[in-house]
């Protein structure tokens, strides 16, 4: 049957979009904290706000060169070349680092998941603003194959900041995957039939044999054209994720500063087998205290790994496809991590990845 011209025009105008399915997940032991004395809308709060003290702080000779890195210029455009044997951790998780905060995870039960997938730049117009302010655009990270993206079972976002959530990638991944996000996040999705699980801290949901827990982080959220405009500050929650399969646990921290929440997570779920922890975006000449408040330094990440009793730590945030926000160069944070790992005599094994590399632990 031929559609009348008007019918075709209306179909083209409205498209085939369908309404999203949103499930809000709160359980008896879930935790939600709001900033006190705020008018509508309610705004979320960190569990441990206020001035921080840090167990370790590097103050001098923090970035010595390392024979384990081959760099085009000092700490810039590098590749980790050290020989490493994966620690004897038997979880069955296959972990591939895509760059910055993005990971492709294959779980022991065959599920495939994406953490904070961002394939290219910030969404417009922030990508242009960032280029004008910082003078460069991010080099694209590694991205899963078309087949892997199509077969992705779940996508997990830690928070709505542009370097962790790119709306263009939602369309690339599509509505066949299930989406796991913090509270207040779903309104940032287009209406196109997405299945979205909005979760409070310490809420859980199963995906096949895999248990997915949403856990606290020490950070903040906003997503406006003019950064730090007050309208949407902290109206969406932020956090990290724990994947659990038959008693084995993988932890993804999301963006976070150091606080007691790491110890809380271990107390609630037990020791973490694999920890994916951020080590960059912690330094800025005029705002160093604020940057560290919401981002872990390499030594903070090592302290967090100890709090979590990680069997192995995989760092992220540095790299040739990073945005270097608040940091010195593409690999300065990794140099500092390698340095502080020795100075702190940390017994947490490190496994270092270059973008696109993976490991089964």
Steps between C-alpha positions, in 0.01 A plus 500: 500500500631845413505763774343836418753778467384660826537170682858460378578855608360440849693171533822671397434784745413284802740216424463161662612593849345309789474591865785398731440247776639632828527290815604679821683256725509564874524227757466495881876543549546753217641841590403842361643825636379846405653842555314657792289813467471495122186594314348293223660315330664290767875480461713200593787514747818301560494268799803667658505870408740746660872560518716194434831373628700258288729224630764549227599801290791518259672838537824468304648292220154364426551432129834325445544343158454126476662242271159334483360783286602579144403864432533725196564797731529499882180348646314563174380259228625196688460125499550274800755239394571324829475124519231394744342174601134530598458439873364164607142623525239256374176687432422423134450871414652614171585870517588725207588866552362721223658821630430764767222343715355262238521121540359201314439214743415137428371327811546131586137424411545636146343841553669799336493845659624851431613739773473874419536454122613821326629436151618843392456859622272668748148563373453827311544784593737411784742333258548835324524693827762256626703536184493879529595492869754217498623516142446136400242229445533154646640227280233231461543202728463138403139402430342152496421345166158541341413143601612555859296818530193329354540210745555717809265386776534797734640853509593649838555874550661649811380861459384754241821697441586532133816291513304203640168526316472593133149501355627418152616163629155409630375501143799291389440240770123498455201398708557123506746538790388563856624823656600535867532858623487709820179662623395806299693387192223369274372845403821548299407215264303566181163326480578203278400184681793471740471274805654702784561389858545804728671389819561636849827432682520142630220380275542184295356326198577172328598458136500130432740345752663838557409724793539875438542728803500881481730647765601848624772724363621839626429731207227729359291538185382759253437511130435846364632704210660742741704290745423542872175690436288414800178376334587132470779469757470164678146427380630166370690261727854366440674181607690185411413139424572156641451197277465179697503145365514196727673692776757669272480880479613765251485863612483806271536821701375764257636850556559546871707666766635306796263452794371242745261361238769258378517334841119497514480314168739231620311467827173448313611269217836356608846517345524605137682267260548747214498879549476746211612826662553854362842662548478824297327840479606587851724804457450858398718792601223727628254231608717215627302455824166490318629262231627255759176524695315334210781303328751252638872562465702186422588471871132544593412220258760273664354580842151425365624167361626413848164600654327269253762225544530474121672189368609701195464866400458614140543880472320726252464868410846550353590413142526618144122527466448687829385861525781582749256709701685653792805282438849566363515274196367177358709270724618709795239337724631153408857608576384628837313174567806285424710727720257506793435125479866453597516786753192376682624139480152406384431127490208548256611359162463738205405396150562780249312514170543707187182607322348205318680236708321242708566241766309206649523484877 
